[in-house]
């Protein structure tokens, strides 16, 4: 069975987290959506290296955090879309470093 590439897990998690947070006003609930995507991607990165998984998780969370001050400059949706693209790119780097293209069986 093909493995879903990590960017396809992370991007909806970041966007979904933003939508949940904005819709409910609950940042903790938004964090749950983000953690769901990270939870799906972390095991594949962690098989390569726990340090890689930790670095990619921290990078993703850092990008989400960066969207807050960025939104004051460019607006909320442009900030979220920018940081989502960066988080997806980071996830792609993670897949590459973990030796998983997303097309091979797991």
C-alpha positions as a Markdown table, in Angstrom:
| # | Residue | x | y | z |
|---|---|---|---|---|
| 1 | Unk | 0.0 | 0.0 | 0.0 |
| 2 | Unk | 1.4 | 3.4 | -0.9 |
| 3 | Unk | 2.5 | 5.8 | 1.9 |
| 4 | Unk | 0.9 | 9.2 | 1.9 |
| 5 | Unk | 3.7 | 11.8 | 1.6 |
| 6 | Unk | 4.2 | 13.9 | 4.7 |
| 7 | Unk | 3.4 | 17.2 | 3.0 |
| 8 | Unk | -0.1 | 15.8 | 2.3 |
| 9 | Unk | -0.5 | 15.2 | 6.0 |
| 10 | Unk | 1.1 | 18.4 | 7.3 |
| 11 | Unk | -0.6 | 20.9 | 5.0 |
| 12 | Unk | -4.2 | 20.0 | 5.9 |
| 13 | Unk | -3.2 | 19.8 | 9.6 |
| 14 | Unk | -1.9 | 23.4 | 9.6 |
| 15 | Unk | -4.8 | 24.7 | 7.5 |
| 16 | Unk | -7.3 | 22.7 | 9.6 |
| 17 | Unk | -5.7 | 23.9 | 12.8 |
| 18 | Unk | -6.1 | 27.5 | 11.7 |
| 19 | Unk | -9.7 | 26.9 | 10.6 |
| 20 | Unk | -10.6 | 25.2 | 13.9 |
| 21 | Unk | -8.9 | 27.9 | 15.9 |
| 22 | Unk | -10.6 | 30.7 | 14.0 |
| 23 | Unk | -14.0 | 29.0 | 14.0 |
| 24 | Unk | -14.0 | 28.0 | 17.7 |
| 25 | Unk | -11.7 | 30.6 | 19.2 |
| 26 | Unk | -10.0 | 27.7 | 21.0 |
| 27 | Unk | -6.3 | 27.6 | 20.4 |
| 28 | Unk | -5.9 | 24.2 | 22.2 |
| 29 | Unk | -8.4 | 22.7 | 19.8 |
| 30 | Unk | -6.4 | 24.1 | 16.9 |
| 31 | Unk | -3.3 | 22.5 | 18.4 |
| 32 | Unk | -5.1 | 19.1 | 18.4 |
| 33 | Unk | -5.6 | 19.4 | 14.6 |
| 34 | Unk | -1.9 | 20.2 | 14.1 |
| 35 | Unk | -0.8 | 17.4 | 16.3 |
| 36 | Unk | -2.9 | 15.0 | 14.3 |
| 37 | Unk | -0.9 | 15.7 | 11.2 |
| 38 | Unk | 2.3 | 15.6 | 13.1 |
| 39 | Unk | 1.3 | 12.4 | 14.7 |
| 40 | Unk | 0.9 | 10.8 | 11.3 |
| 41 | Unk | 4.2 | 12.0 | 10.0 |
| 42 | Unk | 6.5 | 11.7 | 13.1 |
| 43 | Unk | 6.7 | 7.9 | 13.1 |
| 44 | Unk | 8.1 | 7.7 | 9.5 |
| 45 | Unk | 10.7 | 10.4 | 10.3 |
| 46 | Unk | 11.5 | 8.9 | 13.7 |
| 47 | Unk | 12.3 | 5.5 | 12.1 |
| 48 | Unk | 15.2 | 7.3 | 10.4 |
| 49 | Unk | 16.2 | 9.3 | 13.5 |
| 50 | Unk | 14.5 | 10.5 | 16.6 |
| 51 | Unk | 16.5 | 13.7 | 16.3 |
| 52 | Unk | 15.2 | 14.2 | 12.8 |
| 53 | Unk | 11.6 | 13.7 | 13.9 |
| 54 | Unk | 12.1 | 16.2 | 16.8 |
| 55 | Unk | 13.7 | 18.8 | 14.6 |
| 56 | Unk | 11.0 | 18.5 | 12.0 |
| 57 | Unk | 8.2 | 18.7 | 14.6 |
| 58 | Unk | 9.8 | 21.7 | 16.2 |
| 59 | Unk | 10.3 | 23.4 | 12.8 |
| 60 | Unk | 6.6 | 22.8 | 12.0 |
| 61 | Unk | 5.4 | 24.1 | 15.3 |
| 62 | Unk | 7.8 | 27.1 | 14.9 |
| 63 | Unk | 6.3 | 27.9 | 11.5 |
| 64 | Unk | 2.8 | 27.8 | 12.9 |
| 65 | Unk | 4.0 | 30.2 | 15.7 |
| 66 | Unk | 5.6 | 32.5 | 13.1 |
| 67 | Unk | 2.2 | 32.8 | 11.3 |
| 68 | Unk | 0.9 | 34.9 | 14.3 |
| 69 | Unk | 3.3 | 37.9 | 13.9 |
| 70 | Unk | 3.3 | 37.5 | 10.1 |
| 71 | Unk | -0.5 | 37.8 | 10.1 |
| 72 | Unk | -0.2 | 41.3 | 11.6 |
| 73 | Unk | 1.8 | 42.4 | 8.6 |
| 74 | Unk | 0.1 | 40.6 | 5.7 |
| 75 | Unk | -3.3 | 39.4 | 7.1 |
| 76 | Unk | -4.3 | 36.0 | 8.5 |
| 77 | Unk | -5.0 | 34.0 | 5.4 |
| 78 | Unk | -1.8 | 35.0 | 3.6 |
| 79 | Unk | 0.2 | 34.3 | 6.7 |
| 80 | Unk | -1.4 | 30.9 | 7.2 |
| 81 | Unk | -1.0 | 30.0 | 3.5 |
| 82 | Unk | 2.7 | 31.1 | 3.5 |
| 83 | Unk | 3.5 | 29.1 | 6.7 |
| 84 | Unk | 1.5 | 26.1 | 5.4 |
| 85 | Unk | 3.6 | 26.0 | 2.3 |
| 86 | Unk | 6.8 | 26.3 | 4.3 |
| 87 | Unk | 5.7 | 23.5 | 6.7 |
| 88 | Unk | 4.8 | 21.3 | 3.7 |
| 89 | Unk | 8.2 | 22.0 | 2.2 |
| 90 | Unk | 9.8 | 21.1 | 5.5 |
| 91 | Unk | 7.8 | 17.9 | 5.6 |
| 92 | Unk | 9.0 | 17.0 | 2.1 |
| 93 | Unk | 12.6 | 17.5 | 3.2 |
| 94 | Unk | 11.8 | 15.2 | 6.2 |
| 95 | Unk | 10.5 | 12.5 | 3.8 |
| 96 | Unk | 13.6 | 12.9 | 1.7 |
| 97 | Unk | 15.9 | 12.7 | 4.6 |
| 98 | Unk | 14.0 | 9.7 | 6.0 |
| 99 | Unk | 14.4 | 8.0 | 2.6 |
| 100 | Unk | 10.6 | 7.9 | 1.9 |
| 101 | Unk | 9.3 | 9.3 | -1.3 |
| 102 | Unk | 5.7 | 8.6 | -0.5 |
| 103 | Unk | 5.3 | 6.4 | -3.5 |
| 104 | Unk | 6.8 | 3.2 | -2.3 |
| 105 | Unk | 5.1 | 0.7 | -0.2 |
| 106 | Unk | 5.7 | 0.9 | 3.6 |
